[in-house]
Amino acid sequence: AQSVTQLDSQVPVFEEAPVELRCNYSSSVSVYLFWYVQYPNQGLQLLLKYLSGSTLVESINGFEAEFNKSQTSFHLRKPSVHISDTAEYFCAVSEKTSGSRLTFGEGTQLTVNP
Amino acid sequence: GAVVSQHPSRVICKSGTSVKIECRSLDFQATTMFWYRQFPKQSLMLMATSNEGSKATYEQGVEKDKFLINHASLTLSTLTVTSAHPEDSSFYICSAGGLFSYNEQFFGPGTRLTVL
């Protein structure tokens, strides 16, 4: 069975500072990896995903994540954050043979302060 | 594309009543739908997985007689919380999948249930 660990429950940063949200996973088989963002009282929105190929994936709003198979990690980064990036971020993993079942991490609350 | 809606977005009910939440895939056919529950400041907890035309598969510890799931068509799944109690108050989120081979799920906006 797979599992996901998000190492930081809360990450406060100042506007325009860089940020890294850490995610490690455990699985005995090949996986797909996802980062979702959740704004207050809303559902989840897909931020980016790793399926195969290039280990560095990017989103349209400046986030990127790198799949590191040897360290079983999929950390999310952004070089310069905005106030509007304040949200809860969830890392999720899906085993390629699991038929769409996602396992989520506990979430990281990113708070960007002026 | 791949939009999922939920209705209602917010519901308040009295203890002992039943509440139905609808989840619709608006622009695609969802072979599989998932129902999650989320408590404040916590992650999503998978309650059940439903495939169109068949009975839902419930996660361990989820009462199937209390949380009735129906997935009668490729675009609609419903969750009925029967005889709701205050401890059932939570944020319920559905998602739809099966569109792509790489297991992506598309999430609805969620339903906030408050049981008085």
Interface residues (C-beta under 8 A of the other chain):
Chain A: Y32 F34 Y36 N41 Q42 G43 L44 Q45 L46 K49 L51 F90 S94 K96 S98 G99 S100 R101 L102 F104 G105 E106 G107 Q109
Chain B: V4 Q6 T32 F34 K41 Q42 S43 L44 L46 T49 F91 I93 S95 G97 G98 Y102 N103 E104 Q105 F106 F107 G108 P109 G110 R112
